[in-house]
Amino acid sequence: MQNIIYMDNNATTCVAEEVIEEMMPYLSEKYGNPSSMHTFGGQVGKKLAQARERVAALLGCEPDEILFTSCGTESDNTAIKGTLAMYPNRRKIVTTRVEHPAVLTTCRDLERHGYSISEVSVDRQGKLDLDELGFRLDDNTAIVSVMWANNETGTIFPVEEIADLVKARGIVFHTDAVQAVGKIPINLKESSIDLLSLSGHKLHAPKGVGVLYVRRGTRLGTFMHGGHQESGRRGGTENVPGIIAMGKACERALQNMTEENSRVKALRDKLEKGILASCPDCFVNGDTHNRLPNTSNISFEYIEGESILMLLDQFGICASSGSACTSGSLEPSHVLRAMGVPFTAAHGSIRYSLSRYNTDQEIDVVVEKMVPIVNRLRELSPFVKTSP
Ligand SMILES: *Cc1c(COP(=O)(O)O)cnc(C)c1O
């Protein structure tokens, strides 16, 4: 396989070597069931408890507030549907227009089942209108779900402030923090957040493991009934290697957060500056003051994001576009649409999402390749009438 330059870390990340090392024995010789009475299984149970402690340390909460799931999507579903189950007289969910499909599609489905969904809008920078959010809260609201950081633009919402506002009204607050965990410091003890989702594979752990933080005392319905695993909150034999990997990834993230993120941010800023300086008619999407250190979403006017991706792919460069090719028609990203990014620019948006494994040299290569790609596509573009 060709050497790749991977800048699509908001889609998934590589599994860190230390993480693989930590989980390997539990895929081979240490295959016991943590629920077993014998020592062979019991040692696995101890290792699970350690993983729970490591996740709790990263989030600043107690180990018994950590519920392991199969992915970020399951955590989001459990948070929302599990809350609704406990408040049968409340029929409304407040969320935002820019959530991940794991939240938005769940809400749309609940709408078909008679719930009312209220989506708060964002401005041109992707910032949330907190007054509007406040107005939408009422006695019929069961849960408010607002993401911590946006996966497409990296925009960070003031979720701690939002949680205070929501809790003051006696409503449960959930945040999808899949993109935030490991990239910005989180201390749940000092927040009003009730429920928080994260996902292993966005954090250098493998796919197939997620976490839902459930604040002590939070009422939450169970919808995976079975054995007594996860204190009876989620039946099913644990994904032991995945959970151990998740614990290690969280430990790593906590130890290296400050140093790694400042390096990643410097690389991201260099990439962004390089592209903006060398490609005409492009701009950055999102709130550049409150943004994840690893994410850059750039719109290239008059050209298709998909075409840029295909040409980048020829050089082994992996990025992502905001638009999703559905049944042959190109739908611009719902996030950029909610922000009011013009049609011609929303279609030409590219998300570069970095990790600690990117190098300075890779940034130079990507900037260098972008210039001829953009120029070539502009020459073919039906939207550009005359280029000066
Ligand atoms: C990736 C992602 C999810 C889904 O996580 P999975 O583990 O892939 O199910 C949810 N929310 C956000 C913001 C994400 O980026």
PDBQT file of the ligand as one rigid body, heavy atoms in Angstrom, charges set to zero:
ROOT
HETATM    1  C1  LIG A 401     -17.997   9.692  15.440  1.00  0.00    +0.000 C 
HETATM    2  C2  LIG A 401     -19.000  10.454  16.214  1.00  0.00    +0.000 A 
HETATM    3  C3  LIG A 401     -20.109   9.799  16.793  1.00  0.00    +0.000 A 
HETATM    4  C4  LIG A 401     -20.364   8.333  16.612  1.00  0.00    +0.000 C 
HETATM    5  O1  LIG A 401     -19.450   7.530  17.282  1.00  0.00    +0.000 OA
HETATM    6  P1  LIG A 401     -19.341   5.960  16.854  1.00  0.00    +0.000 P 
HETATM    7  O2  LIG A 401     -18.469   5.380  17.887  1.00  0.00    +0.000 OA
HETATM    8  O3  LIG A 401     -18.736   5.946  15.498  1.00  0.00    +0.000 OA
HETATM    9  O4  LIG A 401     -20.718   5.420  16.880  1.00  0.00    +0.000 OA
HETATM   10  C5  LIG A 401     -20.986  10.563  17.517  1.00  0.00    +0.000 A 
HETATM   11  N1  LIG A 401     -20.814  11.874  17.668  1.00  0.00    +0.000 NA
HETATM   12  C6  LIG A 401     -19.774  12.538  17.140  1.00  0.00    +0.000 A 
HETATM   13  C7  LIG A 401     -19.622  14.002  17.370  1.00  0.00    +0.000 C 
HETATM   14  C8  LIG A 401     -18.837  11.844  16.382  1.00  0.00    +0.000 A 
HETATM   15  O5  LIG A 401     -17.813  12.508  15.829  1.00  0.00    +0.000 OA
ENDROOT
TORSDOF 0
